[in-house]
Amino acid sequence: MPDPIITNVDVGSVEWQNVKINDDIYTAAGAETLLEGTILARDSVSGKLVPFVDGGVTNENGIPKAVITYELVSTGAGDSAVRVAVSGEVRQERLVIHGGGTITKLILDQLRDFSIVSQNVTELNQLDNQ
């Protein structure tokens, strides 16, 4: 008898505990897809959310202030209504930097400065094929 194959399905989201959600406006530079868990910054000129850039210095785009809680698809440049996490505990393994990059302890500390605390969470759910 062959060894059974166990399939783990991760059904969790970026939200973990005590997450406060706010409605806001996101400004896309062009057609793009933001993954759930993408870290966002607030543009100091327009006051709208933009992608966080690690080491960014343009209009405060290097200061993480929110995390998007679902996938957002923009078909072109312009504004979109979004719901973002502005405080609470989020799953660290689900955090994303748009355009690539590594989530560092410095970025996690910056998020914590704005009341977004990351937690390492392993949530495995097994399919029962029996």
N, C-alpha and C positions, 0 to 999 in steps of 0.2 A: 504494500500500500504506500503510495507516494506521500510525502510530507504535505500537510494541509497548507494552503496558501491563505495567509491572513492579510486582508486589505484594510489599511487604516485610512479613514476619511476625516480630514480636518474641516469641521464645519463652523469654526469660530470666526468672529469678525475682529476688526482692529479694536473695537470697543471692549473694555474689560469690566470695570466697575466704576460706579458713581460718575459716569461721563455726563458732562453738561454739553448740550448741543445748541448751537446758535445758527440762525439763518444769516447768510452774508452774501456778498457779491464777489465772484471770482473773475479776473480778467485774463483771458487767453490771448497769447501772442499770435496764435494761428491754430490750424487744425491739430488737435492733440488729444491724447487720452491720459487722464490722471487715474492711477490705480488707487483702490481703497488703501488708506494708510499713508497717502502722500502727504508730506509735511509742507505746510504753506507759510508764507510770510505776508506781512501787510506792507504794501507800497506806501511810503511816507508822503508821496505827493497826491495820489488819487484816493488813498484810504481803502483801496480794494485789495483783496487777497491775490497773491501771485505765487508761483512756485518758489519754494525755499532753495537757495543756492548756497552750498557749503563754501564758506569763505567769501560770499557775495558782499559787495560794498555799494551796490547801486540802489538808492532809495530804500535802504533797510531790508533788501531781499535776503540778507544773510542772517536774519533774526527769526527763528522759527516761532510761530505764534498760534498755529492751529493744525489740525489733522483732518483730512477729508475722510468721511465715514462710508463712502461707497465709490464705485468707479464713475468717473465723469468723462463724457466724450464731448469735445468741442469740435464743431465742424468748420470753424474759422475764427478769426480774431474777433474779440468782443467780450461782453460781459455775460455771465451765467449766474443764476441763483444757485447757491450751494448750502448744504447743511454740514457744519464742521464741529468737531470736538474742540472745545476751548478750555476744558479742565477735566480732571478725573484721571483714571488709570486706563492706559492703553496697552495693547500687546506689542512688546518691543520687536518681536520677530515679524510683525506685519507692517512696521514703519518703512517708508520708501522715500528716497530722494528722487524727484523727477529728473530724468536725464541721466540717472546713474550716480553712484557714489556710495560710500560706506557710512553707516550710522555709527558715529563715534561717541565716546563718553561725553565729550564736549557738547555735542548736539543734544544728547539726552539731558545734560545739565541745563542747557539753554531752554529746552522744553519745560523742564521742571520749574524754571524761573517764571514761567507763565502757567503754572499749576497743571501741567500735563505730565503725569508720572508714568514712566514705562515699566512694565513688569515682564519678566520671562515667564511665559505660560506654555505648558505642553498640554494640549487638549486633543486626545486621540479618541475617536469613536470607531468601533469595529463594526463592520457589516456582518450580520449573522446570516450566513448562507445555508444554514442547516434546516 
